[in-house]
Structures are given as C-alpha cells and as structure tokens.
Amino acid sequence: MGEAMSKSERTRQFIVEQTAPVFNEKGYAGTSITDLTNATRLTKGSIYGNFNNKDEVALAAFDYNFGRVTHFIKGKILEHENAIDRLLVYPAVYRDILKIPFLKSGCPILNTATEADDTHPELKARAANALAFWKTSLQNQIERGMHRGEIKNGTNPATVALVLMSLIEGAVMMAKVTGKKADLNMTMNFLEQYITDLKA
C-alpha cells in the first residue's frame, strides 16, 4: 500500500477533494478564495500553507475531477468483455450525467477547456492532455475490438474516437446550458446506433 500519508499530504488531499466540485461548477476564474475557505472550512493561511496559489489548487482539482470520471467509466467498461458493449458504456453514462453527483456540474474537460482557452495556459494544457488520454484509450478499445473480430475491419479508430468524444461533449454542453434532458437522450440514442453499426 505504500507509506501512510503525512499530515500535510492529508490536508492537501482534503483541500483538493473539497474544492474540486466548486472549481468544476464555478470555473477557475469564478472560484474565489472565499469559495475555497467556505468549501474546506479552513483559513486562507491554511490553504496557502499547503498550496502556493489558487493556480496550484485549480490544477490539482482538475486532476482529481478528471481522475474520478476516468475511474468511474473504467469500472463500468471492465464489467464487459465485448468491445461494442464497452463503447456503449459512454452513451449510457453520459445519458445520466445530470444524475451522477460528481458529473452534475458537467464534464471537467469541457468546463476547463472552454474557460481556460487563452487565459490559463497550464489549465488548457491539462485539458488537452486529458482529451489526448481519452482519445488514446478509446482508440485502444476500438483496436482491441478489431483484433477480437467484434468491430468491423476497416474501421478508423481515430475517427470513431473523435466522433464519440465530440458528440458527447457537444451534447453535454447543450444539456448543461438548456437543461433539456430530451436533447441529450436524442444524441446518446444516435451515438448508440453509431456504435452498434460498428459491429463486425
């Protein structure tokens, strides 16, 4: 299991866990030090005793938020052997995005990418890396499916990955802005059909 966490590591972890939902909901610019002290019930001195500045807290919070989503989806994927069933996990999860507590305020990649565009290069880089990680893991799933004879030969893994990611992120953004679950469902139905059509 490795070494037990030191008191300062535990405090850092606590700060990240408590502030991660706030950053995901309010964004980097919209989150104030008061939001951080309210979320953690710690003093400003205590927060900045563990992190150099708000940037550092925001970056750690992004990693934590993205890690939670990745872990959640990976768990669902590993419940299936078949490549098509594994890909169908994505529309199933994102269809229910408004019901999953840590996804309610939206996808951390999308929230961070749209906000941190030019104002915060480090956050933008984190979001870009997260997208690259997601794309690679999808491509790996698709390649695995082709090797196993479950996905049609001639399928382009990069194209499928990009279409899936774009449909999900676009639909989630619209659902968040409009609050219309029906539109999200319609897009996820389309994505399910698109994935099902990849069957060998």
Stockholm file with secondary structure:
# STOCKHOLM 1.0

chainA/1-200         MGEAMSKSERTRQFIVEQTAPVFNEKGYAGTSITDLTNATRLTKGSIYGNFNNKDEVALAAFDYNFGRVTHFIKGKILEHENAIDRLLVYPAVYRDILKIPFLKSGCPILNTATEADDTHPELKARAANALAFWKTSLQNQIERGMHRGEIKNGTNPATVALVLMSLIEGAVMMAKVTGKKADLNMTMNFLEQYITDLKA
#=GR chainA/1-200 SS CCSCCCHHHHHHHHHHHHHHHHHHHHHHHHCCHHHHHHHHTCCHHHHHHHSSSHHHHHHHHHHHHHHHHHHHHHHHHTTCCSHHHHHHHHHHHHHTTTTSGGGTTCCHHHHHHHHSTTTCHHHHHHHHHHHHHHHHHHHHHHHHHHHTTCBCTTCCHHHHHHHHHHHHHHHHHHHHHHCCHHHHHHHHHHHHHHHHTTBC
#=GC SS_cons         CCSCCCHHHHHHHHHHHHHHHHHHHHHHHHCCHHHHHHHHTCCHHHHHHHSSSHHHHHHHHHHHHHHHHHHHHHHHHTTCCSHHHHHHHHHHHHHTTTTSGGGTTCCHHHHHHHHSTTTCHHHHHHHHHHHHHHHHHHHHHHHHHHHTTCBCTTCCHHHHHHHHHHHHHHHHHHHHHHCCHHHHHHHHHHHHHHHHTTBC
//
